[in-house]
């Protein structure tokens, strides 16, 4: 990320607190599209940081989705929370974890996060 970027302070705070991990070697992609599993992971880490109850997803069986094998290992507990708290619902029995999240999907997921997790 370029020094002085509009989001530098926010990314630095989120990195210091383990909410965003970047791509490695100190590289972040604040202007990159975010995948559904990346968004779930960021929200999961933020919820843990804030001390919110993330146990709602522990019993969620995400393996029942047809594309469960495509979920990144790092994102499994995050997608369990996202499904258990009804942040992400999937479509046609698929979670589409590697698909980019549209602006509308991000808005809905954030709204549901505030309603269902951030109580």
MOWOMO-V601183 format. One record per pair of residues at least 12 apart in sequence whose C-alpha atoms are under 10 Angstrom apart, sorted by the first residue. I is the first residue (numbers start at 1). J is the second residue. Records with the same first field share a line. If there is no record, write none. Layout:
I=J, J
This chain:
1=26, 27, 28, 29, 30, 31
2=28
5=30
6=30
7=30, 31
8=28, 30
11=28, 29, 30
12=28
14=42, 45, 46
15=28
17=45, 46, 49
18=42, 45, 46, 48, 49
19=41, 42, 43, 44, 45, 46, 47, 48, 49
20=38, 39, 41, 42, 43, 45, 46
21=41, 42
32=100
33=99, 100, 101, 102, 103
34=98, 99, 100, 101, 102, 106
35=96, 97, 98, 99, 100, 101, 102, 106
36=71, 75, 79, 82, 88, 90, 95, 96, 97, 98, 99, 100, 101, 102, 105, 106, 109
37=71, 72, 74, 75, 76, 78, 79, 82, 88, 95, 96, 97, 98, 99, 100, 101
38=72, 74, 75, 78, 79, 97, 98, 99, 100, 101
39=75, 78, 79, 82, 97, 100, 101, 106, 109, 110
40=75, 76, 77, 78, 79, 80, 81, 82, 83, 87, 88, 97, 109, 113
41=74, 75, 76, 77, 78, 79, 81, 82
42=75, 78
43=78, 79, 81, 82, 87, 109, 110, 113, 117
44=75, 77, 78, 79, 80, 81, 82, 113, 117
45=77, 78
47=78, 81, 113, 117, 118
50=118
51=118
52=117, 118, 119
53=81, 117, 118, 119
54=77, 78, 80, 81, 82, 84, 85, 117
55=77, 80, 81, 84, 85
56=80, 81, 82, 83, 84, 85, 86, 117
57=76, 77, 78, 79, 80, 81, 82, 83, 84, 85, 86
58=77, 78, 79, 80, 81, 84
59=80, 81, 84
60=77, 79, 80, 81, 82, 83, 84, 85
61=79, 80, 83, 84
62=76, 77, 79, 80, 81, 82, 83, 84, 94, 95
63=76, 80
64=93, 94
65=90, 91, 92, 93, 94, 95, 96
66=92, 93, 94, 95, 96
67=93, 94, 95, 96, 97, 98
68=93, 94, 95, 96, 97
69=97
70=95, 96, 97, 98
71=95, 96, 97, 98
72=97, 98
75=97
79=95, 97
81=117
82=109, 112, 113, 116, 117
83=95
84=116
85=112, 113, 115, 116, 117
86=109, 112, 113, 116, 117
87=105, 106, 108, 109, 110, 111, 112, 113, 114, 115, 116, 117
88=105, 106, 108, 109, 112, 113
89=109
